[in-house]
Amino acid sequence: MIHKLGVVVMTAYYPLLMKLGITPNYVAFSQTACALKLIRGNPDALQLVTKCLYPDVAKQFGTNWKAVERNIRSAADIAWRCNPQLVTNLAGYPLMERPKAAQFIAILSRADVSSLS
């Protein structure tokens, strides 16, 4: 269960996800927002995505870490197809191809979401 503060942190990422073309009808929308909330609370989880981050997200959604990784990979694919320029701008370096799931989470976690609302 997500506490009220966690919901506020998660919803702070919603405008960014929407600008990237990731809409609430995708499971990836909520799972990506949840992963970003967890990263904000524990940035070290970016170094252990399959051991810490994905399993923690999976627990909150009643699924397994592989499904979470697949859904975040789908979110990265959607963002890359819909708004590759924004993904590249957020990365801060040239991207020649769609970022991998963990790379996508790392890129989004650095975004200043307060300026996107």
C-alpha positions, 0 to 999 in steps of 0.5 A: 500500500502506498502512503499519502506522501508516496502518492504525491511523489508518484503523481508528480511524475504523471505529467512527465510520463504523459508528455512522453506518451505513456498514458494511464491505460498502460500498466507501465504508467503506474509501475514506472511512477512507482519505480521513480518514487522508490528511487527518490527515496533510495537512489542506490536502488538504481544500481540494483534494479533486478535485486531491489527496485523491480521486486519492490515495485512488483510487490506493490502490484502483485506481480513478479520483477520480470513483468515490471521490467518488461512493462518499464521496457514497454514504457521506454519504447512508447516514450522513444516512439512518441517523443524521442527528442524529450527522452534525449533532452532528459538524458542530457546526452545523445541517444542513438537508440531506445534506452534500456529499462534501467537506463530509462528509469535513471534518465527519468529520475533525474528530471525536474518534475516540478517544472512539468506540472 
